[in-house]
């Protein structure tokens, strides 16, 4: 996006809020995507009842299982 396009954009409070939350989460994990993923995987291990398994594929095959 060019500077001209960016300056012509109408502010959107919802987008601003989402971006602020994303920045806060990123900062919480030192801007390290691997640390964030490790944290999320640990939550999955602690709360397997909250996970939803993917549906079978169109061919009727069961999709690959989740990585641990």
Backbone bond lengths (Angstrom), bond angles and torsions (degrees), N, CA, C in turn:
res aa  C-N    CA-C-N  psi(-1)  N-CA   C-N-CA  omega(-1)  CA-C   N-CA-C  phi
1 X - - - 1.443 - - 1.524 107.63 -
2 X 1.296 115.29 133.65 1.459 119.59 -179.32 1.522 110.07 -81.35
3 X 1.314 115.50 166.00 1.475 120.78 178.59 1.523 110.51 -63.04
4 X 1.329 117.68 -34.63 1.465 121.14 179.41 1.524 109.42 -65.77
5 X 1.340 116.82 -45.22 1.458 120.24 178.99 1.525 110.90 -62.43
6 X 1.326 117.14 -42.80 1.463 121.40 -178.97 1.524 111.03 -63.70
7 X 1.318 117.91 -37.79 1.463 120.24 -177.75 1.524 111.86 -75.15
8 X 1.340 118.13 -18.79 1.459 121.80 -179.80 1.520 113.07 -92.89
9 X 1.333 117.90 -2.17 1.456 120.69 -177.85 1.524 110.91 -76.25
10 X 1.327 115.56 141.17 1.455 121.58 177.04 1.522 107.76 -81.20
11 X 1.325 118.56 131.38 1.469 120.31 179.01 1.532 110.94 -60.11
12 X 1.299 115.94 140.62 1.460 121.76 179.09 1.522 107.69 -127.02
13 X 1.334 117.31 109.05 1.465 120.18 -176.29 1.522 113.54 -60.03
14 X 1.320 118.36 -33.45 1.464 119.86 179.06 1.521 111.11 -67.47
15 X 1.326 116.76 -43.79 1.461 120.65 177.91 1.525 109.49 -63.57
16 X 1.320 117.10 -41.88 1.467 120.70 178.47 1.525 110.87 -60.75
17 X 1.339 116.74 -40.63 1.463 120.65 179.28 1.527 110.98 -65.60
18 X 1.324 117.19 -44.60 1.463 120.84 178.96 1.525 110.11 -60.64
19 X 1.322 117.10 -43.33 1.468 120.55 179.97 1.522 111.29 -65.62
20 X 1.333 117.64 -37.68 1.463 120.67 178.59 1.530 110.37 -65.42
21 X 1.327 116.45 -41.51 1.467 120.38 178.01 1.516 110.12 -64.56
22 X 1.340 116.96 -43.42 1.470 120.81 178.38 1.529 110.58 -59.30
23 X 1.333 117.20 -43.70 1.470 120.36 178.58 1.525 111.13 -62.86
24 X 1.331 117.39 -42.04 1.468 120.87 -179.75 1.528 111.18 -63.75
25 X 1.331 116.99 -43.34 1.467 120.06 178.37 1.518 110.00 -64.71
26 X 1.312 116.57 -43.39 1.466 120.87 179.67 1.531 110.67 -60.30
27 X 1.319 116.79 -44.49 1.469 120.78 179.44 1.523 111.48 -65.06
28 X 1.335 116.86 -35.31 1.468 121.46 -179.97 1.526 110.88 -58.77
29 X 1.331 116.42 -30.67 1.462 121.00 -178.31 1.523 111.87 -109.38
30 X 1.321 115.69 25.11 1.461 120.89 176.15 1.519 113.04 61.45
31 X 1.333 116.87 31.25 1.468 122.21 -178.83 1.522 111.52 55.61
32 X 1.341 116.43 32.24 1.461 122.61 -177.83 1.524 108.91 -114.23
33 X 1.328 116.36 106.79 1.462 121.24 -176.74 1.527 111.59 -62.65
34 X 1.323 117.32 -31.92 1.471 119.92 178.74 1.518 110.98 -65.69
35 X 1.333 117.89 -40.60 1.470 120.78 177.30 1.520 110.84 -64.08
36 X 1.323 117.38 -41.24 1.464 121.07 178.03 1.521 110.14 -62.64
37 X 1.323 117.77 -46.09 1.470 121.15 179.56 1.523 111.18 -62.81
38 X 1.332 117.71 -41.43 1.465 120.98 177.34 1.527 110.36 -59.67
39 X 1.323 116.59 -42.90 1.467 121.89 179.06 1.532 110.34 -62.00
40 X 1.328 116.75 -46.09 1.460 120.38 -178.82 1.526 111.42 -66.09
41 X 1.323 117.39 -38.40 1.461 120.29 177.33 1.525 111.18 -65.80
42 X 1.321 117.20 -36.28 1.461 120.31 176.81 1.528 110.05 -65.23
43 X 1.320 117.90 -40.67 1.470 120.41 175.92 1.529 110.74 -61.54
44 X 1.331 117.17 -38.61 1.462 120.16 177.07 1.526 111.02 -62.01
45 X 1.331 117.20 -41.24 1.473 120.61 179.56 1.530 110.51 -66.65
46 X 1.323 116.72 -37.73 1.466 120.61 -178.35 1.532 112.19 -73.44
47 X 1.321 117.65 -27.48 1.464 121.45 -174.12 1.533 111.55 -132.70
48 X 1.326 118.10 61.91 1.474 119.59 -178.65 1.528 112.70 -62.36
49 X 1.315 117.18 -24.28 1.465 120.23 -179.89 1.527 112.52 -67.48
50 X 1.301 117.38 -15.70 1.470 121.22 -179.59 1.528 112.98 -90.12
51 X 1.327 116.75 -5.47 1.460 120.16 -177.07 1.521 110.23 -87.70
52 X 1.312 115.07 148.42 1.456 121.89 176.38 1.515 107.11 -113.87
53 X 1.329 115.61 126.24 1.458 119.56 178.96 1.525 108.98 -75.48
54 X 1.333 117.14 144.42 1.471 119.34 178.24 1.528 110.44 -67.00
55 X 1.305 115.96 151.12 1.464 121.39 178.61 1.523 109.88 -72.44
56 X 1.307 116.38 161.53 1.457 120.91 176.94 1.532 108.94 -63.55
57 X 1.315 116.19 153.95 1.456 121.00 -179.69 1.522 110.41 -73.31
58 X 1.315 117.22 170.79 1.459 122.33 -178.24 1.525 111.62 -61.16
59 X 1.333 117.09 -30.12 1.461 120.35 -179.86 1.524 111.79 -78.79
60 X 1.324 117.61 -0.23 1.446 120.84 179.92 1.515 113.86 86.51
61 X 1.321 117.42 5.00 1.458 120.83 179.41 1.519 109.37 -86.07
62 X 1.299 115.60 151.01 1.456 120.46 174.94 1.521 108.48 -78.96
63 X 1.320 118.17 131.83 1.460 120.12 179.64 1.525 110.94 -66.72
64 X 1.321 117.85 160.97 1.464 120.33 178.11 1.527 110.84 -57.97
65 X 1.326 116.30 149.45 1.460 120.08 179.59 1.529 110.48 -71.76
66 X 1.310 115.30 163.22 1.466 122.43 -178.46 1.513 110.42 -69.12
67 X 1.334 115.03 147.68 1.466 119.97 173.53 1.516 109.05 -74.55
68 X 1.296 116.85 149.87 1.478 121.16 177.06 1.494 110.37 -100.59
